[in-house]
Every structure is written in structure tokens, then in C-alpha cells.
Amino acid sequence: MEKGTNIMILKKCFLTRNDCYNYAPKITKVTGIVVHSTGANNSTIKRYVQPLVTDSDYATIIEDIGKNVYDNHWNRSYKAGDRGARESCVHAFIGKNAKGVIETYQILPFDICAWGCGGGANGSYNYNPTAHIQFEICEDALTDRNYFENAFKEAAEFCAYLCKQFNLTVNDIVSHKESHDLGYGNNHGDPDHWLKKYGKTMNDFRNDVKNILNPPAPIINTPIVDKVTSLKVGDIVTFTGTTHYTNPNAIFSKRCKPGKAKVTVVDLGKKHPYHLINVSGGGSTVYGFVNAADISGLVPNNDTIITKPTVPTPTPTPTPVPTPVVSTIKVGDKVKCKAGVTKFSNGANMASWVKTSTLYVRAIQSNGTIYLVSTEPTKNVYTGRVNAADVAKI
């Protein structure tokens, strides 16, 4: 499916030549999830995932992720003596496709034990009775915060999907490092070392998954301070929060201390509308974008805090309901893109094979204006969302 808000892109390319696919035992019950990261500076899926040339969907997958010209991927057999093959396999990889879009590729059926985390004093999360679903996040040089945030966002969405599929909770999610610390894995530090570089922990990651599974209820008509529309660049304020962000719409935060700070950017309408810089001697370590609710008031020259009167938040104007699109197309129908259509409904460019393929309508959304389509009539894979006006029934 195409990328959108809280929507992962999940595709399949089973590594049928990997020995784990052919010889690992079946899972009797999934008891948790192990999160790995690759430990190598290569964020592309093609480095690890490649179809066999005999696979029916070989061309489609290669167009999506690209070809590994070095032939050092994981779809090779150690037992058969394939060059460079390894006795390792997980259930999925998260990384960039050929266009730089972050996707999740399932490479092993969820009912087959992974060869991912080794073992420890108490056993292994690879095998029954403690078998876990395991996946790898492709690392880069660990210097690109944007890739870090989006890759772990995809990972959180994938974990939420697995929790729903296998009736798990966020407490059933561990890192490779944590599996070792608990006595069920070999001695690795991933992906905790990557999270630490950006001030995050596995507890923060589990909390992100929890928020996807159970989104916090919106607060309506909560009294707020009248600074939201009156603060300006140069104001000295009292910052009461403990987190700041690298950009006004960032997902992941970094910890900081409260205290006096200076407003340097005002970007109303964004999730974190104010950029603050700590003031010398004010006690704060903030240096980034913050939430409006974390600013208590102005601080004049005499350092007296002036909190402005609270006013109720006006009742939001209801979003108009789109006029239903009158169409005879229903779920299960076959459609094709009309001539000249080049983009999905979210603005992402459409691959050439999508424009000419027969597509099956899997869901009708947004009051009939959007179709969720797939090249497969029944499998749990999706191609993307298209505007209803951009396709025709066949």
C-alpha cells in the first residue's frame, strides 16, 4: 500500500532458497516480537532481499526495490554451498526501495521459526515455546535523523500490525539487546545503540506502538493561555516541558530541561509551533521546536512570570463531509487507470506497471472518493490508493 499517515507499506518476497525457509520448524504460537537492526551502513532493501529469477513476481519486485548486483543478498542456501550464504533469516526487512521510499518486505512466513537472535541461558526466542516474530531495520551511517525517524515509524506500525495479528501487547516487544539481557538471545546491542544516538530507548519505541494501537483521546475546549496567537520572535518565556523536536512536525522527541528560553521561530498551525533557544542562566537546555502547551508565559526584564488569562478554545468547525461519488464500482470489482493518470491519491508517483495493470478494488474509502486497490484479488497485499475519478471499471 502507498505511504500515508500511520500506514506502513507491507509487501512480500519470500526467500525460498534460504535454508531457514526450508528447514526451520513451524511456530506453534507466536509469543512476541524481536526488533533488530542490521549493523551495516546500507539502508536499501535490495542489499538483503532479492527474488529468484524463477519467481512469478520477479520483475515486479526488482522494479520496486532494485537489483543487488553484488549478489550478496540472503536468498541463498548455505547448505547447498551458495557463495557467501549464511545460516540466518528473519521474518521481514524495513528499508528503502529503489526510489528511496521506506517499505517493509516480509521474507519468511509468520508460521516458520526465524534464525535471528541466537540463544542464551534461558533458551531462544527463535524457537518454541518462546518463538518470536523477528525483523531487521536497515541501518545507514546513523547520522540521518529523518531516515531514523521514518524507519522507526514504519517499524512501530509494523509492530502494531503484528500485535493485532497475534494478540500481543507492547510488553511482548523486545530488542535483540533485550533478548540477550533476558537470556534468550546472543550478545548484540541492536537497535538500542541506534535509538540512543537520538535520545530514545526501547521504552519510547514501545510507547509509540501503544499510541498507534490506542491513540490518545483528543482534548476539546481545554482552557489555554492566550500566548498561542500573541508570542513573537524575541520573546523570553518560561518553558515548562521536558522534550523538544528537530522540526515542527517531528514524531520523535529529545529530552531537555525546563527554564527560561527565547522564541526564535513561530510557525502556528504545526504540531510543535515554537522554536526555543535556552537563555544563559535560565536553567533550560531546550534548543528546538516545542508544543504550545509547554510554554507557561512571558518573562519580562524583572524575571516576574506573567501568565496571560486563560480563554476557552473555540469549538472547532466541523469538517464538511465530502459529497458521495455516485459510482457503480464496488469492492471486488476490477478496474484500470484512465489514460494520463500518473499519481496515487496521496500525490506519490505511480509506477508504469500500475498504470497498465488490472487492479482489484479491496476497499472504498473517504465517502466513495478513494479506492484501495491491489493487483491481487484476495491476498493481504496492496498496491495503493487511487482517486475514484482516475480509474474505470473493466
Secondary structure, 3 states (H helix, E strand, C coil): CCCECCECCEEECCCCCCHHHHHCCECCCCCEEEEEECCCCCCEHHHCCCCCCCCCCHHHHHHHHCCCCCCCCCCCCCCCCCCCCCCCECCEEEEECCCCCEEEEECCCCCECCECCCCECCECCCCCCCCEEEEEECCCCCCCHHHHHHHHHHHHHHHHHHHHHHCCCHHHEEEHHHHHHCCCCCCCCCCHHHHHHCCCCHHHHHHHHHHHHCCCCCCCCCCEECCCCCCCCCCEEEECCCEEECCCCCCCCEECCCEEEEEEEECCCCCCCEEEEECCCCCCCCEEEECHHHEEEECCCCCCCECCCEECCCCCCCCCCCCCCCCCCCCCCEEEECCCCCECCCCCECCHHHHHCCEEEEEEEHHHCEEEEECCCCCCCCCEEEEHHHEEEC
